[in-house]
Amino acid sequence: MERKLHSRGFTLVELLVVISVISVLAGVLLPALNKARQQARKLLGASNQRQIVRAVSLFAEDNDQQYPESVATIGDEWWNWQEPMILTGYRARSPRMYRSMSAYLRNYIEDAGTMFCPNAPRRYKYLQEAWDAGDDWDNPQTPPVKDPVKGTYCFYWNYTGYLEERDYLFKGPQNAAGGRWQSNLLVSDYFGYDHFRNPNSYGSCERFPGASITEGTLLSSVYWSDKDSAVSGAPEIKLNAGYTDGHVESFSSSDTISMRVIKVPETSEPYLGGDGSGPGIFYLPRNALH
């Protein structure tokens, strides 16, 4: 005779059957739940980018239709471009320019989480503190020197890069009026290849199949990458981008154009990469060139 479990009135066999059914259901439902969570975070990311576009547009309204300067540069007497993921730069390019994005936009965006992709594995530890400190930011875990902060979105206003497929320069929007040689792209999710933190690999703030975590540093944020994708080809990802007309739209990783960071501004010589020592390739939506 089967032993009764008096607290519930189930036999042991019945209880095992119930556990098996629950396990099967969990195996079916958890992937769907995780996908739904990722999609919800993607919608939050689109909302973040709309707020960023709005903030930059409001800044332009208050500053003779001019967008903020890019903080993705470094230099005093000489200077060069840095990767477009920078939220706080190493140092200002000139005394008239800020080194932190928040020095330009803090009056329009208070929550630093707006500047960060919610599908990234984790937030940068000092994100809010760095945003609040602006140009005075100094990471408390490093020597007493002003530190940069690298995020998970790419910011393209007043940014210049090299489009290797076209052999000419990408020019980010400089003002609200636009111009013949200016792109209309303001912000996008990070998607790139061969960054020095994950050489010969694709990386993104949006998770993709087979991706693992590229850990952050005291100066850089965590994101997703996969060395196997270098062999199998670029992963198929849906990413978001925000434009000067105020809209944010999704684009596919397969519908992009590659941009490299300029190493020597005087000649527009880019970091060629391939040896894992540079910032690698950044992929822009193709319609950013229209």
RAQUILIN-V104808 format. One record per backbone hydrogen bond with DSSP energy under -1.0 kcal/mol. CO is the residue of the C=O (numbers start at 1). NH is the residue of the N-H. If there is no record, write none. Layout:
# RAQUILIN-V104808
CO&NH ; CO&NH
This chain:
# RAQUILIN-V104808
5&8 ; 5&9 ; 10&5 ; 11&15 ; 12&16 ; 13&17 ; 14&18 ; 15&19 ; 16&20 ; 17&21 ; 18&22 ; 19&23 ; 20&24 ; 21&25 ; 22&26 ; 23&27 ; 24&28 ; 25&29 ; 26&30 ; 29&33 ; 30&34 ; 31&35 ; 32&36 ; 33&37 ; 34&38 ; 35&39 ; 36&40 ; 37&41 ; 38&42 ; 39&43 ; 40&44 ; 41&45 ; 42&46 ; 43&47 ; 44&48 ; 45&49 ; 46&50 ; 47&51 ; 48&52 ; 49&53 ; 50&54 ; 51&55 ; 52&56 ; 53&57 ; 54&58 ; 55&59 ; 56&60 ; 57&61 ; 58&62 ; 60&63 ; 60&65 ; 63&66 ; 65&176 ; 71&73 ; 72&82 ; 74&80 ; 78&76 ; 80&74 ; 83&86 ; 84&155 ; 85&151 ; 87&101 ; 88&149 ; 94&97 ; 99&89 ; 101&104 ; 101&105 ; 102&106 ; 105&108 ; 105&109 ; 111&114 ; 112&115 ; 113&116 ; 117&120 ; 124&127 ; 126&130 ; 127&131 ; 128&132 ; 129&133 ; 130&134 ; 133&136 ; 134&137 ; 139&142 ; 143&145 ; 149&87 ; 149&88 ; 152&190 ; 154&188 ; 156&159 ; 159&172 ; 161&170 ; 162&260 ; 163&167 ; 163&168 ; 168&163 ; 170&161 ; 171&183 ; 173&158 ; 174&67 ; 175&178 ; 179&182 ; 184&244 ; 186&156 ; 187&242 ; 188&154 ; 190&205 ; 191&283 ; 192&203 ; 193&281 ; 195&198 ; 198&201 ; 201&194 ; 202&226 ; 203&192 ; 204&224 ; 208&211 ; 212&225 ; 214&223 ; 219&150 ; 220&217 ; 223&214 ; 224&204 ; 225&212 ; 227&230 ; 228&231 ; 228&232 ; 229&233 ; 237&253 ; 239&251 ; 240&189 ; 241&249 ; 242&186 ; 242&187 ; 243&246 ; 247&243 ; 249&241 ; 251&239 ; 252&255 ; 255&286 ; 257&284 ; 259&282 ; 260&162 ; 261&271 ; 264&267 ; 264&268 ; 264&269 ; 269&263 ; 269&264 ; 278&196 ; 281&193 ; 282&259 ; 284&257 ; 285&288 ; 286&289 ; 287&290
